[in-house]
Amino acid sequence: MEPTGIWLSEPRNMIGIMTGTSVDGIDVCLAEFSFLENKQFFKLKHFRTFEFSSNTKEAIFHALNGRISAADLSRLNFILASEFTEIITIFLNLCNCSLISVDAVAVHGQTIWHEPSGEIIPNTLQAISGPALGAILDKPVIYDFRSADIALGGQGAPLVPIFDYEFLSSSVNRIALNIGGMSNITFLPSSKDKSQVLAFDTGPGNVLIDIASNLLFSKDYDDHGHFARKGEVLEIIFSALKSTEYCLRAIPKSTGRELFNMSFINDHFNQLNNFSPNDILATLTEFTAWSIFFNIKHYIPNSKELIISGGGCHNDFLVERLQFYLPEIIIIKSNELGINSDAKEALCFAYLGWLSLGGIPGNIPSVTGAKRHCVLGARTF
Amino acid sequence: MEPTGIWLSEPRNMIGIMTGTSVDGIDVCLAEFSFLENKQFFKLKHFRTFEFSSNTKEAIFHALNGRISAADLSRLNFILASEFTEIITIFLNLCNCSLISVDAVAVHGQTIWHEPSGEIIPNTLQAISGPALGAILDKPVIYDFRSADIALGGQGAPLVPIFDYEFLSSSVNRIALNIGGMSNITFLPSSKDKSQVLAFDTGPGNVLIDIASNLLFSKDYDDHGHFARKGEVLEIIFSALKSTEYCLRAIPKSTGRELFNMSFINDHFNQLNNFSPNDILATLTEFTAWSIFFNIKHYIPNSKELIISGGGCHNDFLVERLQFYLPEIIIIKSNELGINSDAKEALCFAYLGWLSLGGIPGNIPSVTGAKRHCVLGARTF
């Protein structure tokens, strides 16, 4: 019914918009994708990160903390469409590009709730009105990438692995690690056998560090890990953190702010002001590095290289602690492979949008747990 | 980019699913649409109404009353996808049809919030996970029909007029009236000049009558208007009802349960148990008929015929009161024109889905107030 051949017959310019669970910015990229002789190619042309307006950020945090009504959520869908429209306009101006050259816009939407194993019913909610954004821009918008996979019994995450598989596989076993709000990894076998690809959320990425930086230092994040580096790990609390059920849980698994949030920190530190702020950050950073290491050690075949991307790449101290735990693995920042580490997730969703418009499934069932491959998302006209 | 020609080149079987603001049932139809020599045709093949499961109904009422969290709403989207999947299966079995013969499913979704002139931002929210429904059925699903029009400055409603215009226009001025939860009318000029089409919500349809029947008689609706017929209009309250701002408001306008709800009744009757239940129903029925009449008298050019559809058609007493107010107009039930009056809205959304897949705009800007025509909704792959 769909002339996917037409879509794939020419290089296409996609805008990708990613906003993560840490609400630390709006990542926007412009990338070209093409399909030649059965091989896929990408070219990351431009990338920028923008701030959310303070009102929108506040509305999102209210939603993430569960304090939202049907009216609030309805408004948030449209507020995000309006905000993303403005940002796309600014972005294209900054890049000296015109909207005319853009074929479609892929937008992840702001995750408000994600409960892929929900007892009542598996579900997920990424706020954004696709039709509103599409109508204002007068461009096809692809969005809501996680719901179809969840309806097919999958976790709706991670979705980045198809990108990793297509563009990062190599002749040695590799792991791709993205440290966003949460951390997720993809195992890429040297055999390039897709059914052996593994991927899951290891647990926290920047989320706990960011919350604590905000609370204790009034900073949105721990710049280069300076705060944590000056602290000492609180061993008793670290021990307790290491028994977090999620870290030990078998794969596939995915998580979000439902679990790793302010309450999680409070539950472990009880009275935060009994501790040195630097020690708290050192402990949370250690736990974050450890939880990545622990999952790699237990669930991933021996690998030679770890390709890291995401905001967490800039936290030198976190990367050092990770290298400490994984002495035999070569850590490579994705920038060194031509993939701007900050841009990777936005690029992946631009790619997923391109795949969907080409009628190509974007989920890897062995990774998400879904019953079958499916073309992800919804699109406007 | 879209081969809309291919879609329009053959007759297509669409399932349409409509659930209104009164949550009184799930209307499902199977209809065939075709496009021949620049003319559109429809064939309503099957129609049934199903009950919501009691859990789902309760969840929707919680949402409509504003008592909903992000988690509840996320779950509701998937609960509706699951419930509609079951109902489509039962529906097709009852009709001796197979899912294979269905080309696509158009689903309105359950309106949870509708604020097209919202001060913070115009917005609307119809609960349903399109991608979940599409993935389970493995069929394209078209949904979220109202958002694009709202983003373009329109009311996102009414959307039925394009159907009325295409299939009900005649050589005399006609009005099409649908009495669902709310009442909406379309004026169809004998000239068939699309820019002269008018349409808007007149105010309550069955909503006030249903709420009062439920509360006072433990019945979901006033069957044939029997309760109201036995009562007397409470003139002082009727007078006050007639000054309801919405009835007098200039067109275009649209409304919903945000305005016409339990509180609206309480505000006017203060202590309900001071009045005879029959008198309360008589008064609310009179107000409903009057508000339709008042809007026709003030905003619609002289018309010869009124085509009525929707659940309100079965309320003989309401139809009588309407005829009383409009003695010079011939009232025709849409059944007499081959359109099952109960099926009309489901049929319209099946039609809107078919239009969208054919790349044809579904809104009439002179009706909704939108800046321009646009192809409505989002679709799954």
Interface residues (C-beta under 8 A of the other chain):
Chain A: M1 E2 P3 I6 W7 A63 G66 I68 S69 A70 A71 L73 S74 R75 N77 F78 I79 A81 S82 D103 I112 W113 E115 G118 I120 I121 P122 N123 T124 L125 S129 G130 P131 A132 L133 G134 A135 I136 P140 Y143 D144 S147 A148 D149 I150 A151 L152 S356 G359 C374 V375 L376 G377 A378 R379 T380 F381
Chain B: M1 E2 P3 I6 W7 A63 G66 I68 S69 A70 A71 L73 S74 R75 N77 F78 I79 A81 S82 D103 I112 W113 E115 G118 I120 I121 P122 N123 T124 L125 S129 G130 P131 A132 L133 G134 A135 I136 P140 Y143 D144 S147 A148 D149 I150 A151 L152 S356 G359 C374 V375 L376 G377 A378 R379 T380 F381
